[in-house]
Amino acid sequence: MRHRIGRHLRSNGVAYLALFMATGGTSVAAVSLTNHSIDPVKLDPNAIGGYVRAWASVNASGKVTASGGRVTVRVQADGAQPGLYYFRWNTKLTSPCTVIGNVDSEAGGAPGYVTGGFPDVARTNPTSVAVTYSAAGQATPQPFDVELLCATPR
């Protein structure tokens, strides 16, 4: 079990870092940074930056309920792994990207989490996977939101 958890954390480290930065970094910045404490000389726009290239809200059965971009989803057909979804983003990647997501508990999902990755990182029509888990760590179909985050092209 520890090996499986360690492997999961190593393979999804960037997604967790992005999630923690998105949720925790803003509250730290709001509390500890004073106005005008970072000037353009300190903030190098070439060092940071990114944007949401595409996004989708997906119900537990794999139907896209809302999206930004032409996202298509396919569910694992044989049911061998519940909660496994395949994405085709139908967009061209112009910079490095990652996939992050969260379980949509407001849409009837139980507390849990989503992992994402790229089995096929083609520049045109990239394909990725997402797996939804319960709070206990069991793969289970859940409604979720997923985003394709890309670095700002240089």
C-alpha positions in Angstrom: 0.0 0.0 0.0 2.8 2.4 0.9 4.5 1.7 -2.5 1.3 2.4 -4.3 0.8 5.7 -2.5 4.4 6.7 -3.0 4.1 5.9 -6.7 0.9 7.9 -7.0 2.5 10.9 -5.2 5.6 10.8 -7.4 3.6 10.6 -10.7 1.2 13.4 -9.7 3.5 15.7 -7.8 3.1 18.6 -10.2 -0.7 18.4 -10.0 -0.7 18.5 -6.2 1.8 21.3 -6.2 -0.4 23.3 -8.5 -3.4 22.5 -6.3 -1.7 23.6 -3.1 -0.3 26.7 -4.7 -3.7 27.6 -6.0 -5.5 27.1 -2.7 -2.9 28.0 -0.2 -0.8 30.5 -2.0 -3.5 33.1 -2.4 -4.4 33.1 1.2 -0.8 33.5 2.3 -0.4 36.3 -0.2 -3.5 38.0 1.0 -2.4 37.9 4.6 1.4 38.5 4.4 2.0 40.7 1.4 1.5 44.4 1.8 0.4 46.6 -1.1 3.2 47.4 -3.6 5.7 45.1 -1.8 6.4 43.3 -5.2 7.5 45.6 -7.9 8.1 44.7 -11.6 11.9 44.4 -10.9 11.2 41.6 -8.4 8.4 39.9 -10.4 9.9 38.3 -13.5 7.1 37.5 -16.0 9.4 35.1 -17.8 9.7 33.0 -14.6 6.0 32.5 -13.9 2.7 32.4 -15.8 0.1 30.1 -17.2 -3.4 29.8 -18.2 -6.3 27.3 -18.4 -6.3 26.0 -22.0 -9.5 24.0 -21.7 -11.8 22.7 -18.9 -14.8 20.4 -18.4 -17.4 19.5 -15.9 -18.2 15.8 -16.1 -20.9 13.8 -14.4 -20.2 10.4 -12.9 -21.3 8.5 -16.0 -18.8 10.5 -18.1 -21.1 13.0 -19.8 -19.6 16.5 -20.3 -22.1 18.8 -18.6 -20.2 22.1 -19.4 -16.9 22.9 -21.0 -14.5 25.5 -22.3 -13.2 24.1 -25.5 -14.4 21.0 -27.5 -13.6 18.4 -24.8 -14.8 14.8 -25.3 -14.8 12.1 -22.6 -14.9 8.4 -22.8 -15.4 6.1 -19.8 -13.5 2.8 -19.3 -15.7 0.4 -21.4 -15.2 -2.9 -19.6 -15.7 -1.5 -16.1 -12.4 -3.1 -15.0 -11.4 0.2 -13.3 -14.3 2.3 -12.0 -13.8 6.1 -12.1 -11.4 6.0 -15.1 -12.1 8.6 -17.8 -10.2 9.3 -21.1 -10.1 12.9 -22.5 -9.5 14.3 -25.9 -8.9 18.0 -25.5 -9.3 18.8 -29.2 -6.8 21.7 -29.0 -3.3 22.3 -30.1 -0.7 22.5 -27.3 1.8 25.4 -27.7 3.6 24.9 -24.4 4.0 22.3 -21.6 0.7 21.4 -19.9 -0.7 19.4 -17.0 -4.1 18.1 -16.0 -5.7 18.9 -12.6 -9.2 18.3 -11.3 -11.4 18.1 -8.2 -14.5 16.1 -7.3 -17.6 18.2 -7.7 -19.3 17.5 -4.3 -22.0 20.1 -5.0 -23.2 18.0 -7.9 -23.7 15.0 -5.7 -20.2 13.7 -5.4 -18.8 12.4 -2.1 -15.6 13.9 -0.8 -12.7 12.6 -2.7 -10.1 13.6 -5.3 -9.1 13.4 -8.9 -5.7 12.5 -10.5 -4.8 13.3 -14.1 -2.1 12.7 -16.6 -1.1 12.4 -20.2 -0.6 9.0 -21.7 -0.4 10.6 -25.1 1.2 14.1 -25.3 0.7 14.7 -29.0 0.9 18.4 -29.9 -2.5 18.2 -31.7 -5.5 16.6 -30.0 -3.7 15.6 -26.8 -5.3 12.7 -24.8 -5.3 12.5 -21.1 -6.8 10.4 -18.3 -8.5 11.2 -15.0 -9.4 8.9 -12.2 -11.8 9.8 -9.4 -11.4 8.4 -5.9 -13.5 8.4 -2.8 -12.2 10.0 0.4 -11.0 6.4 1.4 -8.8 6.2 -1.7 -11.0 3.7 -3.7 -11.4 4.4 -7.4 -15.1 5.2 -7.9 -17.2 7.1 -10.5 -17.8 10.7 -9.3 -18.8 14.0 -10.9 -15.8 16.2 -11.3 -14.2 19.2 -12.9 -10.9 19.0 -14.8 -8.6 21.6 -16.2 -5.9 21.6 -18.8 -3.3 24.1 -17.4 -0.5 25.3 -19.8 2.6 27.4 -19.3 2.5 30.8 -21.0 4.2 30.3 -24.4 7.5 32.1 -24.7 
